[in-house]
């Protein structure tokens, strides 16, 4: 997942000049933190930086943690859940900031990670989703096919599909009324509402259509 950066170099440079530092190396040595932490601040990642590092940096700059945050992430100061009296103490502000950072990251990542996980998994399963129902259909028609030996392997995948809300549009071999929104003709032509036979099933997830079922005219 890509990390978003913003340019906070001017703000950090101003703080350094006021404190008498001309390079990041000088400040990192004074604060006792790796120079990488200062680069993160310069890239606008103050809310993704550990509070213990922020405290050391603010002390080296001769300012409070609140002043450091006000310069590099003013939105964090304005929206901090800490009460006013807690903001007067560095550790109180640090705890509030850490709480806010974790809460924000959890809320942002929860939906993003789940969506990315499902999407990547669907991409991996796509050949199976499109081919497996047809293989099962043919195996049931001819029990002598070796494919019958692997039918039981589909159980876990089918349960995964069910948990994700994946629903087959129609069973392979079924005769259904042609709907171009749900069906894709493999050959010939058909009028809307004409009966067609499902050759490869399609899928939807809730209201979202994933794959149209492939059909042929009767």
C-alpha positions in Angstrom: 0.0 0.0 0.0 1.4 3.3 -1.0 2.3 5.9 1.6 1.1 9.5 1.0 3.8 12.2 1.4 3.5 16.0 1.8 6.2 18.5 1.8 6.9 19.8 5.4 10.5 20.7 4.6 9.9 24.5 4.9 8.3 24.2 8.3 11.0 21.9 9.7 13.7 24.1 8.2 12.3 27.1 10.0 12.2 25.3 13.3 15.8 24.2 12.8 17.0 27.7 11.9 15.4 29.1 15.1 17.2 26.4 17.1 20.5 27.0 15.4 20.7 23.8 13.4 21.8 23.9 9.8 21.6 20.2 8.8 19.4 17.2 9.7 22.5 15.4 10.9 23.2 18.0 13.5 19.6 17.8 14.8 19.6 14.0 14.8 22.8 13.9 16.9 21.4 16.4 19.3 18.0 14.7 19.7 19.5 11.2 19.8 17.3 9.9 17.0 18.1 8.4 13.6 18.1 10.9 10.7 15.4 8.8 9.1 12.9 10.1 11.7 13.6 13.7 10.7 13.2 12.8 7.0 9.8 11.3 7.9 8.8 14.6 9.5 10.0 16.5 6.4 7.7 14.2 4.4 4.7 15.1 6.5 4.6 11.8 8.4 4.5 13.3 11.9 1.4 11.4 12.8 3.0 8.1 11.8 6.1 8.8 13.9 6.4 7.3 17.4 5.7 9.8 20.2 9.0 9.1 21.9 10.9 10.3 18.9 8.7 13.4 18.6 9.5 14.3 22.2 13.2 14.0 21.7 13.1 16.1 18.6 11.0 18.8 20.2 13.3 19.0 23.2 16.3 19.3 20.9 14.6 22.1 19.1 13.8 23.8 22.4 10.1 23.8 21.8 7.1 21.8 23.3 5.6 18.8 21.6 2.5 20.9 21.0 4.5 23.5 19.2 6.2 20.9 17.1 2.8 19.4 16.1 1.3 22.9 15.5 4.1 23.6 13.0 4.1 20.2 11.2 0.6 18.9 11.7 -1.8 21.7 12.8 -4.8 19.5 12.1 -3.7 17.1 14.8 -3.7 19.9 17.4 -7.1 21.2 16.3 -8.8 17.8 16.3 -7.0 16.2 19.3 -9.4 14.4 21.7 -7.4 15.4 24.7 -9.0 17.9 27.2 -7.3 21.3 27.6 -5.7 20.5 30.9 -4.1 17.4 29.4 -2.7 19.4 26.5 -0.6 21.5 29.0 1.6 18.5 29.9 3.8 17.0 27.2 3.1 13.4 28.2 -0.7 14.1 28.3 -0.5 15.5 24.8 1.7 12.6 23.7 -0.8 10.1 25.0 -3.6 11.9 23.2 -1.7 12.1 20.0 -0.8 8.4 20.1 -4.4 7.5 20.8 -5.6 9.7 17.9 -2.9 8.3 15.5 -3.8 4.7 16.3 -7.5 5.4 16.0 -7.2 7.1 12.7 -4.8 4.5 11.3 -7.1 1.7 12.4 -10.2 3.2 10.8 -8.4 4.0 7.6 -6.7 0.7 7.2 -9.6 -1.6 8.2 -11.6 -0.9 5.1 -8.7 -0.5 2.8 -6.9 -3.7 3.8 -10.1 -5.7 3.5 -10.9 -4.3 0.1 -7.4 -4.9 -1.1 -7.4 -8.5 0.3 -10.6 -9.4 -1.3 -9.6 -7.9 -4.7 -6.3 -9.6 -4.8 -7.9 -12.9 -3.8 -10.6 -12.6 -6.5 -7.8 -12.0 -9.1 -6.1 -15.2 -8.0 -9.4 -17.1 -8.0 -10.7 -15.8 -11.3 -9.7 -18.8 -13.4 -11.3 -21.1 -10.9 -14.5 -19.0 -10.6 -15.0 -19.1 -14.4 -13.9 -22.7 -15.1 -14.8 -24.8 -12.1 -18.6 -24.9 -12.4 -18.3 -26.1 -16.0 -15.8 -28.8 -14.9 -18.2 -29.9 -12.1 -21.1 -30.0 -14.6 -19.2 -32.2 -17.1 -17.9 -34.5 -14.3 -21.5 -35.1 -13.1 -22.6 -36.0 -16.6 -19.7 -38.5 -17.0 -18.7 -40.0 -13.6 -15.8 -41.8 -15.3 -13.9 -38.5 -15.7 -11.0 -38.1 -13.4 -12.4 -34.8 -12.4 -14.8 -36.4 -10.0 -11.9 -37.2 -7.7 -11.2 -33.5 -7.1 -14.8 -32.3 -6.5 -14.3 -32.4 -2.7 -11.5 -29.9 -2.9 -14.0 -27.1 -3.8 -15.5 -27.1 -0.3 -13.2 -24.5 1.3 -13.3 -22.2 -1.7 -17.1 -22.4 -1.8 -17.2 -21.5 1.9 -14.9 -18.5 1.2 -17.2 -17.4 -1.6 -20.2 -17.6 0.7 -18.5 -15.6 3.4 -17.7 -12.9 1.0 -21.2 -12.8 -0.3 -20.4 -14.1 -3.8 -23.4 -15.5 -5.6 -23.6 -17.4 -8.9 -25.9 -15.8 -11.4 -27.1 -19.2 -12.7 -26.1 -22.9 -12.7 -24.2 -24.3 -15.6 -26.7 -26.1 -17.9 -29.7 -24.0 -16.7 -32.0 -22.5 -19.3 -32.7 -18.9 -18.5 -34.2 -15.8 -20.1 -31.5 -13.8 -21.9 -30.5 -10.6 -20.1 -27.5 -8.8 -21.6 -26.8 -7.2 -18.3 -26.2 -10.6 -16.7 -25.4 -12.8 -19.7 -22.7 -12.8 -22.4 -23.4 -14.6 -25.6 -20.6 -17.0 -26.7 -22.1 -17.4 -30.2 -25.0 -16.4 -32.3 -27.6 -13.9 -31.3 -30.6 -13.8 -29.0 -33.4 -11.3 -28.3 -33.8 -10.1 -24.7 -36.0 -12.5 -22.9 -35.2 -15.5 -25.3 -34.2 -18.7 -23.6 -30.5 -19.5 -23.6 -28.4 -22.2 -21.9 -25.7 -21.3 -19.4 -22.3 -22.5 -20.4 -20.1 -20.7 -17.8 -21.6 -19.3 -14.7 -21.2 -15.6 -13.7 -20.9 -14.0 -10.3 -22.1 -11.0 -8.4 -21.2 -9.7 -4.9 -24.2 -8.0 -3.4 -25.2 -5.4 -6.0 -21.9 -5.5 -7.8 -21.6 -7.6 -10.9 -18.3 -9.4 -11.1 -18.6 -11.5 -14.2 -21.5 -12.1 -16.6 -22.6 -15.7 -17.2 -21.6 -17.0 -20.7 -24.5 -18.4 -22.5 -25.5 -19.9 -25.9 -28.9 -19.7 -27.7 -31.0 -22.9 -27.6 
